[in-house]
């Protein structure tokens, strides 16, 4: 690490703290040459592996933009989409991986989107699960209905 003041490479860490809910580490440093202090932030950069083979940094806004299209005309607010984007990014970071296929990110969006809006979920799932026919939609709707019926069942008391 170079001192931003004198460019000396001999710096010492005084304090380290987790920041951004575990997404980064903030380090307070001092330079052994000029005795000035400075702060660095280390953040794990998530990358997306595109179908073309190229990689690019993960941008939560790009993921949300795709979901926003699926939510068009649905009662989903920008705040809800922002929370969904944060949840997906947190889940990706917690996986411990740094690189994800673009399709895997789309699949990671499905569960939180299903909880948010089932119609938007079906629209989004039709792309990321590559629905080929009306049968695929019917099967997914049947699964959603079964899950809802199971979830709505009262628990037996006794």
PyMOL commands that set and color helices and strands:
alter all, ss='L'
color gray80, all
select helices_A, chain A and resi 20-22+60-70+78-94+102-116+118-128+134-152
alter helices_A, ss='H'
color red, helices_A
select strands_A, chain A and resi 11-19+24-31+37-43+47-49+55-57+99-101
alter strands_A, ss='S'
color yellow, strands_A
deselect
rebuild
show_as cartoon
